[in-house]
Amino acid sequence: MKIFPVAAAAVLASSALLATAGSASAAPDTACMRAGLSTLKSAGLLSAVAKGGVPIDYAVEKLGVTVRPGKEGMVGSVPNPIPFSVLLADHRAGSNSIFLYPWCM
């Protein structure tokens, strides 16, 4: 059932919107998202992740992803594996993302 991934994406999106609501110039971090897509493509993982998501432990151990300081409590609300749509939403969240991606720094 796809309700949980959609709800998780909504949580990520709403947290990003609430954090940036005061800034009229806030825009999605599409550069980070594009860098993530490029990383997955270079690693030969884009198709698999698009279809089945990415396990959190794989992202941490193999891809160097870390939890953003102060967001540790939110990791439990993220589905595992992380659905592609949620992964993209977190990349677009910029400094409000739950995870830090080495290709976005």
Stockholm file with secondary structure:
# STOCKHOLM 1.0

chainA/1-105         MKIFPVAAAAVLASSALLATAGSASAAPDTACMRAGLSTLKSAGLLSAVAKGGVPIDYAVEKLGVTVRPGKEGMVGSVPNPIPFSVLLADHRAGSNSIFLYPWCM
#=GR chainA/1-105 SS CCHHHHHHHHHHHHHHHHHHTTCTTCCCCHHHHHHHHHHHHHTTCHHHHHHHCBCHHHHHHTTCCEECTTCGGGGGGSCSSBCHHHHHHHHHTGGGCSEECGGGC
#=GC SS_cons         CCHHHHHHHHHHHHHHHHHHTTCTTCCCCHHHHHHHHHHHHHTTCHHHHHHHCBCHHHHHHTTCCEECTTCGGGGGGSCSSBCHHHHHHHHHTGGGCSEECGGGC
//
